[in-house]
Amino acid sequence: MKELDPTDPIGQNIIKLISNVCFSVFVFSVLIFTVIAITYQPPDPWESSRALTKVFTEIENATFQTDTSVLKTGEDIATAPVATPIGSVAPITESTIEKSEEELGKNVTLKSGCEDVSVVNCSDPRVLIAIQRFNLRTFKAISFLDYQSPVNGSKPDECDVVWRFRNKKEKSWRKYRDFRRFKIGFTDDCSYKVVRPGRWHSGINARRPRIRVNATRNGQRAKVVPAVRDDEINDTIPVLGSDSAFRKGKYLYYSRGGDYCKGMNHYIWSFLCALGEAQYLNRTFVMDLSVCLASTYTQSNKDEEGKDFRFYFDFEHLKEVSSIVEEGDFLKDWKKWDKSHKMKVPVRKVGSHKVTPMQLKKDKSTIIWRQFDAPEPENYWYRVCEGPAAKFIERPWQALWKSKRLMNIVSEISGSMDWDFDAVHVVRGEKAQNKKLWPHLDDDTSPDAIVAKLQGTIAPWRNLYVATNEPFYNYFDKLRSHYKVHLLDDYKYLWGNTSEWYNETSVVNGGRPVDFDGYMRVEVDTEVLYRAKKRVETFYNLTMDCKDVSVGFPNGDLFLDWNCDYVASALY
């Protein structure tokens, strides 16, 4: 074969051609590597597998089908106790009682005497000290915050007293109240002692009705039911006030999307996304207080519109920690401004969730109006927080607490058992009927199976609260031969038409009565369950069938458990 002669023009051209090809390949390789380096995004640290990414990106109908018999909100999933508000009272302890006794001994001279043991002087401070000591020894699950002076009961040796308390398992700073009647006696040294405590809310003479009149948005006075009210609940709707106050504000307004009438898990997941974006943009969130309750929670088995957010969640806490304005007032103020001013309010309309919060960060419009007009699932609010936005938007879980009115019912149920009870959580319903996914659940949650399981776990004749979605009240009758069984339906009087809850929710609802619906039952059942001293769960305790978990967590995680693998989570 003839070798190339470098002096030959043809040989020189071939060498140049080869050099150019090699250089082009090198340049092209560098270009590809540069593009990959710029566009490549490593997976988030919390992504444990590609399965999680697949679930996030291929959601077709995000109804969040979780075990809805146990639901929790911000005060339950907190990793640290909520800061105590300024002006709150420290819990009463034995040391504080001893200090009270010292001050009493220095400043007061009273006869606690045994002259007449049939009559008790309830105004004697030593009576209150005896009751405080008794409560500390008896009700160890709660912290006592303050007491009012005891008053006379129905008999000469009875005293009624009211106090405020907080459950030690609850991470929020909310206060609750109880008023009880105590039978008071004397010790050998003629000091007072508690002979017998009354039941929850038995001290009716200490319950002083406080009729409070609230100003409404129109400056009128709301109709007040003449009943005992929780004066610490203030869920009135905040108003903007003057035109100038409206114009100076910055707002994030979400039109109603496909999330409406979905399950409550879906609603919470989307609502907190919207609230998180408003906080990220440093804007006031325009909030629609109207909630559509999905058919899974209604007696009619149909979606029911017109429910009030305040029925289910703590609106007072939400407006304290978040900048919000009610949608109706906002739209009125907006229309009023545009009608009375030549210069309209600057509005940025955003038609797609693909416009990220980061792109809106520097927008100076008074109103950013996200419109969700696309077909499902493109019109779900939570889509705004997907993708790159998930690294910037933090869902404010601590802003969402359960309704204080519902939590009062929880306290009344727990208090009726003197805060000394165990609980079993029995999941049945559709799961028990689905033999394909849960082949053993029905048998494992039969009355005989539950009795056999609990006998090795819970002592006989303990107060046993059964949190369940089983609709038949008598289903658990076999447990009554071994335990003092309590079911939610045993406490219907707490939401009946003569109850405090009924009266107060009717006021919120414009005088119309409110149904105690399925979601309210779930909220109350959940909170009573988690106040039990011993708790037996359906999954991992009663049955070995897998628990299906598919739920979003505050840090954005999505844990799945289809193979009976243990999942450590903040919710379960």
Secondary structure, 3 states (H helix, E strand, C coil): CCCCCCCCHHHHHHHHHHHHHHHHHHHHHHHHHHHHHHHCCCCCCCCCCHHHHHHHHCCCCCCCCCCCCCCCCHHHHCCCCCCCCCCCCCCCCHHHHHHHHHHHHHHCCCCCCCCCCCCCCCCCHHHHHHHHHHHHHHCCCEEEEEECCCEECCCCCEEEEEEEEEECCCCCCCCEEEEEEEEEEECCCCCEEEEEECCCCCCHHHCCCCCCCCECCCCCECCCCCCCCCCCCCCCCCCCCCHHHHHHCCEEEECCCCCCCCCHHHHHHHHHHHHHHHHHCCCEEEECCEEEECHHHCCCCCCEEEEEHHHHECHHHHHHHCCEEEHHHHHHHHHHHHHHCCCCCCEEEECCCCCCHHHHCCCCCCEEEECCCCCCCCCCHHHHHCHHHHHCCCCCHHHCCECHHHHHHHHHHHHHCCCCCEEEEECCHHHHHCCCCCCCHHHHCCHHHHHHHHHCCCCCCCEEEEEECCCCHHHHHHHHHCCEEEEHHHHHHHCCCCCHHHHHHHHHCCCCCCCCCHHHHHHHHHHHHCCCCCEECCECCCECCCCCCEEECCCCCEEECCCCCCCCCCCC
